Amino acid sequence: MNDRGGKPHYYWCMRHQRVETDENACRVRHLLGPYASAADAERALELVAERNEAWEAEDKRLAEEEQS
């Protein structure tokens, strides 16, 4: 649990390339998250890539609409 009594948060640490929790997390500037599970945090870079692809596709779609 975290210091607020809730469920623990999990983060992907870009500095250490590992999952960290509320208790051992690096500074915020090194973290992606929070995530609800360690498994989600472990997939952080994959999730970022998926979201970036979706945003780029949406940007392309909107640009094409503007040109029409």
CHARMM-style PDB file with segment names, atoms N, HN, CA, C and O in Angstrom:
ATOM      1  N   MET     1       0.835  -1.178   0.000  1.00  0.00      PROA
ATOM      2  CA  MET     1       0.000   0.000   0.000  1.00  0.00      PROA
ATOM      3  C   MET     1       0.883   1.246   0.000  1.00  0.00      PROA
ATOM      4  O   MET     1       2.048   1.219   0.396  1.00  0.00      PROA
ATOM      5  N   ASN     2       0.278   2.327  -0.459  1.00  0.00      PROA
ATOM      6  HN  ASN     2      -0.668   2.349  -0.781  1.00  0.00      PROA
ATOM      7  CA  ASN     2       1.034   3.578  -0.439  1.00  0.00      PROA
ATOM      8  C   ASN     2       0.747   4.332   0.852  1.00  0.00      PROA
ATOM      9  O   ASN     2      -0.048   3.881   1.676  1.00  0.00      PROA
ATOM     10  N   ASP     3       1.387   5.466   1.024  1.00  0.00      PROA
ATOM     11  HN  ASP     3       2.033   5.832   0.354  1.00  0.00      PROA
ATOM     12  CA  ASP     3       1.243   6.214   2.274  1.00  0.00      PROA
ATOM     13  C   ASP     3      -0.138   6.811   2.477  1.00  0.00      PROA
ATOM     14  O   ASP     3      -0.450   7.292   3.567  1.00  0.00      PROA
ATOM     15  N   ARG     4      -0.962   6.788   1.452  1.00  0.00      PROA
ATOM     16  HN  ARG     4      -0.709   6.398   0.567  1.00  0.00      PROA
ATOM     17  CA  ARG     4      -2.328   7.301   1.586  1.00  0.00      PROA
ATOM     18  C   ARG     4      -3.324   6.179   1.867  1.00  0.00      PROA
ATOM     19  O   ARG     4      -4.527   6.431   1.935  1.00  0.00      PROA
ATOM     20  N   GLY     5      -2.850   4.962   2.028  1.00  0.00      PROA
ATOM     21  HN  GLY     5      -1.872   4.758   1.972  1.00  0.00      PROA
ATOM     22  CA  GLY     5      -3.714   3.846   2.370  1.00  0.00      PROA
ATOM     23  C   GLY     5      -4.413   3.209   1.184  1.00  0.00      PROA
ATOM     24  O   GLY     5      -5.228   2.305   1.371  1.00  0.00      PROA
ATOM     25  N   GLY     6      -4.123   3.648  -0.018  1.00  0.00      PROA
ATOM     26  HN  GLY     6      -3.462   4.382  -0.170  1.00  0.00      PROA
ATOM     27  CA  GLY     6      -4.744   3.073  -1.200  1.00  0.00      PROA
ATOM     28  C   GLY     6      -3.931   1.925  -1.768  1.00  0.00      PROA
ATOM     29  O   GLY     6      -2.955   1.471  -1.171  1.00  0.00      PROA
ATOM     30  N   LYS     7      -4.358   1.471  -2.931  1.00  0.00      PROA
ATOM     31  HN  LYS     7      -5.151   1.840  -3.415  1.00  0.00      PROA
ATOM     32  CA  LYS     7      -3.625   0.412  -3.608  1.00  0.00      PROA
ATOM     33  C   LYS     7      -2.267   0.945  -4.060  1.00  0.00      PROA
ATOM     34  O   LYS     7      -2.127   2.130  -4.361  1.00  0.00      PROA
ATOM     35  N   PRO     8      -1.275   0.066  -4.104  1.00  0.00      PROA
ATOM     36  CA  PRO     8       0.044   0.532  -4.544  1.00  0.00      PROA
ATOM     37  C   PRO     8       0.042   0.905  -6.026  1.00  0.00      PROA
ATOM     38  O   PRO     8      -0.760   0.384  -6.800  1.00  0.00      PROA
ATOM     39  N   HSD     9       0.921   1.787  -6.405  1.00  0.00      PROA
ATOM     40  HN  HSD     9       1.572   2.210  -5.776  1.00  0.00      PROA
ATOM     41  CA  HSD     9       1.112   2.156  -7.795  1.00  0.00      PROA
ATOM     42  C   HSD     9       2.409   1.547  -8.285  1.00  0.00      PROA
ATOM     43  O   HSD     9       3.343   1.330  -7.513  1.00  0.00      PROA
ATOM     44  N   TYR    10       2.452   1.277  -9.560  1.00  0.00      PROA
ATOM     45  HN  TYR    10       1.693   1.453 -10.187  1.00  0.00      PROA
ATOM     46  CA  TYR    10       3.641   0.728 -10.186  1.00  0.00      PROA
ATOM     47  C   TYR    10       4.081   1.677 -11.286  1.00  0.00      PROA
ATOM     48  O   TYR    10       3.251   2.298 -11.950  1.00  0.00      PROA
ATOM     49  N   TYR    11       5.386   1.786 -11.478  1.00  0.00      PROA
ATOM     50  HN  TYR    11       6.061   1.282 -10.938  1.00  0.00      PROA
ATOM     51  CA  TYR    11       5.962   2.708 -12.446  1.00  0.00      PROA
ATOM     52  C   TYR    11       7.021   1.977 -13.254  1.00  0.00      PROA
ATOM     53  O   TYR    11       7.609   1.004 -12.784  1.00  0.00      PROA
ATOM     54  N   TRP    12       7.260   2.450 -14.470  1.00  0.00      PROA
ATOM     55  HN  TRP    12       6.782   3.241 -14.852  1.00  0.00      PROA
ATOM     56  CA  TRP    12       8.410   1.975 -15.229  1.00  0.00      PROA
ATOM     57  C   TRP    12       9.478   3.053 -15.087  1.00  0.00      PROA
ATOM     58  O   TRP    12       9.259   4.213 -15.436  1.00  0.00      PROA
ATOM     59  N   CYS    13      10.628   2.652 -14.572  1.00  0.00      PROA
ATOM     60  HN  CYS    13      10.806   1.710 -14.288  1.00  0.00      PROA
ATOM     61  CA  CYS    13      11.728   3.580 -14.382  1.00  0.00      PROA
ATOM     62  C   CYS    13      12.603   3.578 -15.633  1.00  0.00      PROA
ATOM     63  O   CYS    13      13.204   2.561 -15.980  1.00  0.00      PROA
ATOM     64  N   MET    14      12.668   4.718 -16.300  1.00  0.00      PROA
ATOM     65  HN  MET    14      12.180   5.544 -16.018  1.00  0.00      PROA
ATOM     66  CA  MET    14      13.473   4.842 -17.513  1.00  0.00      PROA
ATOM     67  C   MET    14      14.969   4.798 -17.183  1.00  0.00      PROA
ATOM     68  O   MET    14      15.778   4.397 -18.020  1.00  0.00      PROA
ATOM     69  N   ARG    15      15.322   5.194 -16.010  1.00  0.00      PROA
ATOM     70  HN  ARG    15      14.666   5.520 -15.330  1.00  0.00      PROA
ATOM     71  CA  ARG    15      16.734   5.210 -15.603  1.00  0.00      PROA
ATOM     72  C   ARG    15      17.263   3.804 -15.345  1.00  0.00      PROA
ATOM     73  O   ARG    15      18.353   3.448 -15.793  1.00  0.00      PROA
ATOM     74  N   HSD    16      16.478   3.007 -14.617  1.00  0.00      PROA
ATOM     75  HN  HSD    16      15.592   3.297 -14.253  1.00  0.00      PROA
ATOM     76  CA  HSD    16      16.917   1.663 -14.237  1.00  0.00      PROA
ATOM     77  C   HSD    16      16.349   0.554 -15.115  1.00  0.00      PROA
ATOM     78  O   HSD    16      16.745  -0.606 -14.998  1.00  0.00      PROA
ATOM     79  N   GLN    17      15.410   0.922 -16.004  1.00  0.00      PROA
ATOM     80  HN  GLN    17      15.088   1.865 -16.099  1.00  0.00      PROA
ATOM     81  CA  GLN    17      14.769  -0.057 -16.887  1.00  0.00      PROA
ATOM     82  C   GLN    17      14.153  -1.211 -16.101  1.00  0.00      PROA
ATOM     83  O   GLN    17      14.405  -2.386 -16.365  1.00  0.00      PROA
ATOM     84  N   ARG    18      13.324  -0.816 -15.112  1.00  0.00      PROA
ATOM     85  HN  ARG    18      13.120   0.139 -14.898  1.00  0.00      PROA
ATOM     86  CA  ARG    18      12.656  -1.824 -14.283  1.00  0.00      PROA
ATOM     87  C   ARG    18      11.374  -1.244 -13.700  1.00  0.00      PROA
ATOM     88  O   ARG    18      11.154  -0.033 -13.718  1.00  0.00      PROA
ATOM     89  N   VAL    19      10.532  -2.137 -13.183  1.00  0.00      PROA
ATOM     90  HN  VAL    19      10.710  -3.121 -13.168  1.00  0.00      PROA
ATOM     91  CA  VAL    19       9.314  -1.735 -12.480  1.00  0.00      PROA
ATOM     92  C   VAL    19       9.694  -1.299 -11.074  1.00  0.00      PROA
ATOM     93  O   VAL    19      10.481  -1.955 -10.392  1.00  0.00      PROA
ATOM     94  N   GLU    20       9.119  -0.180 -10.659  1.00  0.00      PROA
ATOM     95  HN  GLU    20       8.480   0.353 -11.214  1.00  0.00      PROA
ATOM     96  CA  GLU    20       9.314   0.310  -9.300  1.00  0.00      PROA
ATOM     97  C   GLU    20       7.947   0.604  -8.692  1.00  0.00      PROA
ATOM     98  O   GLU    20       6.959   0.775  -9.406  1.00  0.00      PROA
ATOM     99  N   THR    21       7.907   0.660  -7.370  1.00  0.00      PROA
ATOM    100  HN  THR    21       8.709   0.521  -6.790  1.00  0.00      PROA
ATOM    101  CA  THR    21       6.652   0.905  -6.656  1.00  0.00      PROA
ATOM    102  C   THR    21       6.738   2.230  -5.917  1.00  0.00      PROA
ATOM    103  O   THR    21       7.757   2.919  -5.949  1.00  0.00      PROA
ATOM    104  N   ASP    22       5.641   2.569  -5.252  1.00  0.00      PROA
ATOM    105  HN  ASP    22       4.812   2.009  -5.227  1.00  0.00      PROA
ATOM    106  CA  ASP    22       5.613   3.795  -4.456  1.00  0.00      PROA
ATOM    107  C   ASP    22       6.777   3.820  -3.456  1.00  0.00      PROA
ATOM    108  O   ASP    22       7.336   4.881  -3.181  1.00  0.00      PROA
ATOM    109  N   GLU    23       7.136   2.666  -2.922  1.00  0.00      PROA
ATOM    110  HN  GLU    23       6.682   1.804  -3.146  1.00  0.00      PROA
ATOM    111  CA  GLU    23       8.160   2.601  -1.885  1.00  0.00      PROA
ATOM    112  C   GLU    23       9.574   2.788  -2.412  1.00  0.00      PROA
ATOM    113  O   GLU    23      10.439   3.266  -1.678  1.00  0.00      PROA
ATOM    114  N   ASN    24       9.834   2.421  -3.674  1.00  0.00      PROA
ATOM    115  HN  ASN    24       9.131   2.033  -4.270  1.00  0.00      PROA
ATOM    116  CA  ASN    24      11.210   2.480  -4.163  1.00  0.00      PROA
ATOM    117  C   ASN    24      11.363   3.271  -5.462  1.00  0.00      PROA
ATOM    118  O   ASN    24      12.374   3.138  -6.151  1.00  0.00      PROA
ATOM    119  N   ALA    25      10.382   4.080  -5.796  1.00  0.00      PROA
ATOM    120  HN  ALA    25       9.560   4.188  -5.236  1.00  0.00      PROA
ATOM    121  CA  ALA    25      10.393   4.786  -7.083  1.00  0.00      PROA
ATOM    122  C   ALA    25      11.444   5.889  -7.119  1.00  0.00      PROA
ATOM    123  O   ALA    25      11.678   6.588  -6.133  1.00  0.00      PROA
ATOM    124  N   CYS    26      12.063   6.020  -8.277  1.00  0.00      PROA
ATOM    125  HN  CYS    26      11.873   5.452  -9.078  1.00  0.00      PROA
ATOM    126  CA  CYS    26      13.003   7.113  -8.532  1.00  0.00      PROA
ATOM    127  C   CYS    26      12.246   8.436  -8.595  1.00  0.00      PROA
ATOM    128  O   CYS    26      11.038   8.489  -8.364  1.00  0.00      PROA
ATOM    129  N   ARG    27      12.972   9.490  -8.909  1.00  0.00      PROA
ATOM    130  HN  ARG    27      13.953   9.446  -9.097  1.00  0.00      PROA
ATOM    131  CA  ARG    27      12.339  10.794  -9.089  1.00  0.00      PROA
ATOM    132  C   ARG    27      11.350  10.730 -10.248  1.00  0.00      PROA
ATOM    133  O   ARG    27      11.523   9.951 -11.185  1.00  0.00      PROA
ATOM    134  N   VAL    28      10.340  11.538 -10.171  1.00  0.00      PROA
ATOM    135  HN  VAL    28      10.200  12.170  -9.409  1.00  0.00      PROA
ATOM    136  CA  VAL    28       9.257  11.541 -11.147  1.00  0.00      PROA
ATOM    137  C   VAL    28       9.771  11.685 -12.578  1.00  0.00      PROA
ATOM    138  O   VAL    28       9.214  11.085 -13.497  1.00  0.00      PROA
ATOM    139  N   ARG    29      10.810  12.462 -12.771  1.00  0.00      PROA
ATOM    140  HN  ARG    29      11.262  12.949 -12.024  1.00  0.00      PROA
ATOM    141  CA  ARG    29      11.302  12.704 -14.131  1.00  0.00      PROA
ATOM    142  C   ARG    29      11.809  11.440 -14.809  1.00  0.00      PROA
ATOM    143  O   ARG    29      11.975  11.424 -16.028  1.00  0.00      PROA
ATOM    144  N   HSD    30      12.057  10.382 -14.048  1.00  0.00      PROA
ATOM    145  HN  HSD    30      11.922  10.395 -13.058  1.00  0.00      PROA
ATOM    146  CA  HSD    30      12.538   9.120 -14.612  1.00  0.00      PROA
ATOM    147  C   HSD    30      11.420   8.092 -14.808  1.00  0.00      PROA
ATOM    148  O   HSD    30      11.676   6.996 -15.307  1.00  0.00      PROA
ATOM    149  N   LEU    31      10.199   8.425 -14.426  1.00  0.00      PROA
ATOM    150  HN  LEU    31       9.991   9.315 -14.020  1.00  0.00      PROA
ATOM    151  CA  LEU    31       9.134   7.427 -14.357  1.00  0.00      PROA
ATOM    152  C   LEU    31       8.066   7.582 -15.423  1.00  0.00      PROA
ATOM    153  O   LEU    31       7.747   8.692 -15.850  1.00  0.00      PROA
ATOM    154  N   LEU    32       7.523   6.459 -15.841  1.00  0.00      PROA
ATOM    155  HN  LEU    32       7.783   5.558 -15.494  1.00  0.00      PROA
ATOM    156  CA  LEU    32       6.284   6.401 -16.607  1.00  0.00      PROA
ATOM    157  C   LEU    32       5.257   5.766 -15.692  1.00  0.00      PROA
ATOM    158  O   LEU    32       5.548   4.781 -15.014  1.00  0.00      PROA
ATOM    159  N   GLY    33       4.068   6.320 -15.670  1.00  0.00      PROA
ATOM    160  HN  GLY    33       3.831   7.120 -16.221  1.00  0.00      PROA
ATOM    161  CA  GLY    33       3.032   5.754 -14.813  1.00  0.00      PROA
ATOM    162  C   GLY    33       2.390   6.840 -13.987  1.00  0.00      PROA
ATOM    163  O   GLY    33       2.646   8.023 -14.214  1.00  0.00      PROA
ATOM    164  N   PRO    34       1.585   6.476 -13.060  1.00  0.00      PROA
ATOM    165  CA  PRO    34       1.482   5.172 -12.421  1.00  0.00      PROA
ATOM    166  C   PRO    34       0.588   4.201 -13.190  1.00  0.00      PROA
ATOM    167  O   PRO    34      -0.289   4.599 -13.957  1.00  0.00      PROA
ATOM    168  N   TYR    35       0.839   2.942 -12.960  1.00  0.00      PROA
ATOM    169  HN  TYR    35       1.551   2.619 -12.337  1.00  0.00      PROA
ATOM    170  CA  TYR    35       0.046   1.859 -13.524  1.00  0.00      PROA
ATOM    171  C   TYR    35      -0.559   1.055 -12.381  1.00  0.00      PROA
ATOM    172  O   TYR    35      -0.035   1.045 -11.267  1.00  0.00      PROA
ATOM    173  N   ALA    36      -1.659   0.388 -12.668  1.00  0.00      PROA
ATOM    174  HN  ALA    36      -2.085   0.397 -13.573  1.00  0.00      PROA
ATOM    175  CA  ALA    36      -2.380  -0.367 -11.642  1.00  0.00      PROA
ATOM    176  C   ALA    36      -1.692  -1.683 -11.284  1.00  0.00      PROA
ATOM    177  O   ALA    36      -1.908  -2.218 -10.196  1.00  0.00      PROA
ATOM    178  N   SER    37      -0.866  -2.206 -12.188  1.00  0.00      PROA
ATOM    179  HN  SER    37      -0.690  -1.771 -13.071  1.00  0.00      PROA
ATOM    180  CA  SER    37      -0.206  -3.478 -11.917  1.00  0.00      PROA
ATOM    181  C   SER    37       1.241  -3.438 -12.392  1.00  0.00      PROA
ATOM    182  O   SER    37       1.621  -2.613 -13.222  1.00  0.00      PROA
ATOM    183  N   ALA    38       2.028  -4.340 -11.850  1.00  0.00      PROA
ATOM    184  HN  ALA    38       1.720  -5.011 -11.176  1.00  0.00      PROA
ATOM    185  CA  ALA    38       3.424  -4.456 -12.281  1.00  0.00      PROA
ATOM    186  C   ALA    38       3.493  -4.874 -13.742  1.00  0.00      PROA
ATOM    187  O   ALA    38       4.376  -4.432 -14.478  1.00  0.00      PROA
ATOM    188  N   ALA    39       2.558  -5.729 -14.165  1.00  0.00      PROA
ATOM    189  HN  ALA    39       1.841  -6.088 -13.568  1.00  0.00      PROA
ATOM    190  CA  ALA    39       2.536  -6.179 -15.562  1.00  0.00      PROA
ATOM    191  C   ALA    39       2.298  -5.002 -16.509  1.00  0.00      PROA
ATOM    192  O   ALA    39       2.946  -4.909 -17.552  1.00  0.00      PROA
ATOM    193  N   ASP    40       1.386  -4.113 -16.159  1.00  0.00      PROA
ATOM    194  HN  ASP    40       0.860  -4.189 -15.312  1.00  0.00      PROA
ATOM    195  CA  ASP    40       1.138  -2.924 -16.985  1.00  0.00      PROA
ATOM    196  C   ASP    40       2.370  -2.029 -17.016  1.00  0.00      PROA
ATOM    197  O   ASP    40       2.731  -1.507 -18.071  1.00  0.00      PROA
ATOM    198  N   ALA    41       3.012  -1.849 -15.879  1.00  0.00      PROA
ATOM    199  HN  ALA    41       2.718  -2.273 -15.022  1.00  0.00      PROA
ATOM    200  CA  ALA    41       4.217  -1.014 -15.824  1.00  0.00      PROA
ATOM    201  C   ALA    41       5.325  -1.626 -16.677  1.00  0.00      PROA
ATOM    202  O   ALA    41       6.081  -0.905 -17.328  1.00  0.00      PROA
ATOM    203  N   GLU    42       5.419  -2.932 -16.674  1.00  0.00      PROA
ATOM    204  HN  GLU    42       4.805  -3.518 -16.145  1.00  0.00      PROA
ATOM    205  CA  GLU    42       6.436  -3.624 -17.467  1.00  0.00      PROA
ATOM    206  C   GLU    42       6.219  -3.398 -18.963  1.00  0.00      PROA
ATOM    207  O   GLU    42       7.171  -3.423 -19.743  1.00  0.00      PROA
ATOM    208  N   ARG    43       4.974  -3.180 -19.357  1.00  0.00      PROA
ATOM    209  HN  ARG    43       4.201  -3.160 -18.724  1.00  0.00      PROA
ATOM    210  CA  ARG    43       4.623  -2.933 -20.758  1.00  0.00      PROA
ATOM    211  C   ARG    43       4.606  -1.440 -21.094  1.00  0.00      PROA
ATOM    212  O   ARG    43       4.134  -1.065 -22.167  1.00  0.00      PROA
ATOM    213  N   ALA    44       5.096  -0.602 -20.227  1.00  0.00      PROA
ATOM    214  HN  ALA    44       5.480  -0.907 -19.355  1.00  0.00      PROA
ATOM    215  CA  ALA    44       4.981   0.847 -20.386  1.00  0.00      PROA
ATOM    216  C   ALA    44       5.496   1.330 -21.739  1.00  0.00      PROA
ATOM    217  O   ALA    44       4.809   2.098 -22.412  1.00  0.00      PROA
ATOM    218  N   LEU    45       6.666   0.909 -22.147  1.00  0.00      PROA
ATOM    219  HN  LEU    45       7.225   0.286 -21.601  1.00  0.00      PROA
ATOM    220  CA  LEU    45       7.225   1.388 -23.417  1.00  0.00      PROA
ATOM    221  C   LEU    45       6.389   0.906 -24.601  1.00  0.00      PROA
ATOM    222  O   LEU    45       6.226   1.626 -25.586  1.00  0.00      PROA
ATOM    223  N   GLU    46       5.870  -0.294 -24.500  1.00  0.00      PROA
ATOM    224  HN  GLU    46       6.003  -0.879 -23.700  1.00  0.00      PROA
ATOM    225  CA  GLU    46       4.985  -0.821 -25.546  1.00  0.00      PROA
ATOM    226  C   GLU    46       3.691   0.000 -25.605  1.00  0.00      PROA
ATOM    227  O   GLU    46       3.208   0.325 -26.690  1.00  0.00      PROA
ATOM    228  N   LEU    47       3.138   0.330 -24.445  1.00  0.00      PROA
ATOM    229  HN  LEU    47       3.531   0.066 -23.564  1.00  0.00      PROA
ATOM    230  CA  LEU    47       1.921   1.133 -24.395  1.00  0.00      PROA
ATOM    231  C   LEU    47       2.162   2.529 -24.961  1.00  0.00      PROA
ATOM    232  O   LEU    47       1.312   3.064 -25.673  1.00  0.00      PROA
ATOM    233  N   VAL    48       3.308   3.119 -24.652  1.00  0.00      PROA
ATOM    234  HN  VAL    48       3.999   2.685 -24.074  1.00  0.00      PROA
ATOM    235  CA  VAL    48       3.654   4.433 -25.186  1.00  0.00      PROA
ATOM    236  C   VAL    48       3.722   4.373 -26.710  1.00  0.00      PROA
ATOM    237  O   VAL    48       3.190   5.251 -27.389  1.00  0.00      PROA
ATOM    238  N   ALA    49       4.370   3.350 -27.245  1.00  0.00      PROA
ATOM    239  HN  ALA    49       4.802   2.637 -26.693  1.00  0.00      PROA
ATOM    240  CA  ALA    49       4.489   3.205 -28.697  1.00  0.00      PROA
ATOM    241  C   ALA    49       3.114   3.043 -29.344  1.00  0.00      PROA
ATOM    242  O   ALA    49       2.849   3.636 -30.389  1.00  0.00      PROA
ATOM    243  N   GLU    50       2.239   2.244 -28.730  1.00  0.00      PROA
ATOM    244  HN  GLU    50       2.455   1.762 -27.881  1.00  0.00      PROA
ATOM    245  CA  GLU    50       0.885   2.049 -29.268  1.00  0.00      PROA
ATOM    246  C   GLU    50       0.111   3.362 -29.275  1.00  0.00      PROA
ATOM    247  O   GLU    50      -0.564   3.681 -30.253  1.00  0.00      PROA
ATOM    248  N   ARG    51       0.205   4.112 -28.200  1.00  0.00      PROA
ATOM    249  HN  ARG    51       0.753   3.853 -27.405  1.00  0.00      PROA
ATOM    250  CA  ARG    51      -0.511   5.393 -28.126  1.00  0.00      PROA
ATOM    251  C   ARG    51       0.039   6.386 -29.133  1.00  0.00      PROA
ATOM    252  O   ARG    51      -0.723   7.113 -29.771  1.00  0.00      PROA
ATOM    253  N   ASN    52       1.358   6.422 -29.282  1.00  0.00      PROA
ATOM    254  HN  ASN    52       1.977   5.832 -28.764  1.00  0.00      PROA
ATOM    255  CA  ASN    52       1.962   7.327 -30.259  1.00  0.00      PROA
ATOM    256  C   ASN    52       1.496   6.996 -31.676  1.00  0.00      PROA
ATOM    257  O   ASN    52       1.193   7.898 -32.456  1.00  0.00      PROA
ATOM    258  N   GLU    53       1.438   5.712 -32.010  1.00  0.00      PROA
ATOM    259  HN  GLU    53       1.684   4.979 -31.376  1.00  0.00      PROA
ATOM    260  CA  GLU    53       0.959   5.297 -33.332  1.00  0.00      PROA
ATOM    261  C   GLU    53      -0.483   5.738 -33.544  1.00  0.00      PROA
ATOM    262  O   GLU    53      -0.831   6.233 -34.616  1.00  0.00      PROA
ATOM    263  N   ALA    54      -1.322   5.560 -32.528  1.00  0.00      PROA
ATOM    264  HN  ALA    54      -1.039   5.158 -31.658  1.00  0.00      PROA
ATOM    265  CA  ALA    54      -2.728   5.952 -32.636  1.00  0.00      PROA
ATOM    266  C   ALA    54      -2.856   7.464 -32.811  1.00  0.00      PROA
ATOM    267  O   ALA    54      -3.657   7.927 -33.622  1.00  0.00      PROA
ATOM    268  N   TRP    55      -2.080   8.227 -32.064  1.00  0.00      PROA
ATOM    269  HN  TRP    55      -1.429   7.850 -31.405  1.00  0.00      PROA
ATOM    270  CA  TRP    55      -2.135   9.689 -32.184  1.00  0.00      PROA
ATOM    271  C   TRP    55      -1.640  10.146 -33.550  1.00  0.00      PROA
ATOM    272  O   TRP    55      -2.217  11.054 -34.149  1.00  0.00      PROA
ATOM    273  N   GLU    56      -0.577   9.522 -34.045  1.00  0.00      PROA
ATOM    274  HN  GLU    56      -0.108   8.784 -33.558  1.00  0.00      PROA
ATOM    275  CA  GLU    56      -0.058   9.891 -35.363  1.00  0.00      PROA
ATOM    276  C   GLU    56      -1.074   9.576 -36.459  1.00  0.00      PROA
ATOM    277  O   GLU    56      -1.235  10.352 -37.401  1.00  0.00      PROA
ATOM    278  N   ALA    57      -1.761   8.436 -36.339  1.00  0.00      PROA
ATOM    279  HN  ALA    57      -1.630   7.805 -35.574  1.00  0.00      PROA
ATOM    280  CA  ALA    57      -2.797   8.078 -37.308  1.00  0.00      PROA
ATOM    281  C   ALA    57      -3.942   9.090 -37.260  1.00  0.00      PROA
ATOM    282  O   ALA    57      -4.470   9.480 -38.301  1.00  0.00      PROA
ATOM    283  N   GLU    58      -4.321   9.509 -36.070  1.00  0.00      PROA
ATOM    284  HN  GLU    58      -3.892   9.192 -35.224  1.00  0.00      PROA
ATOM    285  CA  GLU    58      -5.392  10.498 -35.928  1.00  0.00      PROA
ATOM    286  C   GLU    58      -4.958  11.849 -36.497  1.00  0.00      PROA
ATOM    287  O   GLU    58      -5.743  12.519 -37.169  1.00  0.00      PROA
ATOM    288  N   ASP    59      -3.719  12.250 -36.234  1.00  0.00      PROA
ATOM    289  HN  ASP    59      -3.081  11.706 -35.688  1.00  0.00      PROA
ATOM    290  CA  ASP    59      -3.203  13.501 -36.807  1.00  0.00      PROA
ATOM    291  C   ASP    59      -3.232  13.448 -38.335  1.00  0.00      PROA
ATOM    292  O   ASP    59      -3.607  14.424 -38.986  1.00  0.00      PROA
ATOM    293  N   LYS    60      -2.844  12.331 -38.892  1.00  0.00      PROA
ATOM    294  HN  LYS    60      -2.539  11.539 -38.363  1.00  0.00      PROA
ATOM    295  CA  LYS    60      -2.839  12.169 -40.352  1.00  0.00      PROA
ATOM    296  C   LYS    60      -4.256  12.251 -40.895  1.00  0.00      PROA
ATOM    297  O   LYS    60      -4.499  12.910 -41.906  1.00  0.00      PROA
ATOM    298  N   ARG    61      -5.196  11.584 -40.227  1.00  0.00      PROA
ATOM    299  HN  ARG    61      -4.999  11.049 -39.406  1.00  0.00      PROA
ATOM    300  CA  ARG    61      -6.589  11.604 -40.652  1.00  0.00      PROA
ATOM    301  C   ARG    61      -7.130  13.032 -40.629  1.00  0.00      PROA
ATOM    302  O   ARG    61      -7.789  13.463 -41.576  1.00  0.00      PROA
ATOM    303  N   LEU    62      -6.856  13.758 -39.566  1.00  0.00      PROA
ATOM    304  HN  LEU    62      -6.321  13.409 -38.797  1.00  0.00      PROA
ATOM    305  CA  LEU    62      -7.343  15.141 -39.464  1.00  0.00      PROA
ATOM    306  C   LEU    62      -6.718  16.037 -40.522  1.00  0.00      PROA
ATOM    307  O   LEU    62      -7.398  16.893 -41.086  1.00  0.00      PROA
ATOM    308  N   ALA    63      -5.427  15.850 -40.799  1.00  0.00      PROA
ATOM    309  HN  ALA    63      -4.874  15.155 -40.341  1.00  0.00      PROA
ATOM    310  CA  ALA    63      -4.764  16.641 -41.836  1.00  0.00      PROA
ATOM    311  C   ALA    63      -5.380  16.366 -43.206  1.00  0.00      PROA
ATOM    312  O   ALA    63      -5.552  17.288 -44.003  1.00  0.00      PROA
ATOM    313  N   GLU    64      -5.711  15.113 -43.484  1.00  0.00      PROA
ATOM    314  HN  GLU    64      -5.571  14.364 -42.837  1.00  0.00      PROA
ATOM    315  CA  GLU    64      -6.336  14.756 -44.747  1.00  0.00      PROA
ATOM    316  C   GLU    64      -7.727  15.355 -44.858  1.00  0.00      PROA
ATOM    317  O   GLU    64      -8.135  15.789 -45.935  1.00  0.00      PROA
ATOM    318  N   GLU    65      -8.465  15.381 -43.739  1.00  0.00      PROA
ATOM    319  HN  GLU    65      -8.134  15.029 -42.864  1.00  0.00      PROA
ATOM    320  CA  GLU    65      -9.804  16.008 -43.732  1.00  0.00      PROA
ATOM    321  C   GLU    65      -9.711  17.495 -44.040  1.00  0.00      PROA
ATOM    322  O   GLU    65     -10.534  18.032 -44.780  1.00  0.00      PROA
ATOM    323  N   GLU    66      -8.718  18.153 -43.479  1.00  0.00      PROA
ATOM    324  HN  GLU    66      -8.049  17.716 -42.877  1.00  0.00      PROA
ATOM    325  CA  GLU    66      -8.543  19.597 -43.690  1.00  0.00      PROA
ATOM    326  C   GLU    66      -8.221  19.902 -45.147  1.00  0.00      PROA
ATOM    327  O   GLU    66      -8.595  20.958 -45.656  1.00  0.00      PROA
ATOM    328  N   GLN    67      -7.536  18.996 -45.816  1.00  0.00      PROA
ATOM    329  HN  GLN    67      -7.232  18.138 -45.403  1.00  0.00      PROA
ATOM    330  CA  GLN    67      -7.162  19.200 -47.207  1.00  0.00      PROA
ATOM    331  C   GLN    67      -8.320  18.940 -48.159  1.00  0.00      PROA
ATOM    332  O   GLN    67      -8.296  19.377 -49.309  1.00  0.00      PROA
ATOM    333  N   SER    68      -9.318  18.238 -47.687  1.00  0.00      PROA
ATOM    334  HN  SER    68      -9.338  17.883 -46.752  1.00  0.00      PROA
ATOM    335  CA  SER    68     -10.477  17.897 -48.548  1.00  0.00      PROA
ATOM    336  C   SER    68     -11.414  19.054 -48.728  1.00  0.00      PROA
ATOM    337  OT1 SER    68     -12.426  18.928 -49.418  1.00  0.00      PROA
TER     338      SER     68
END
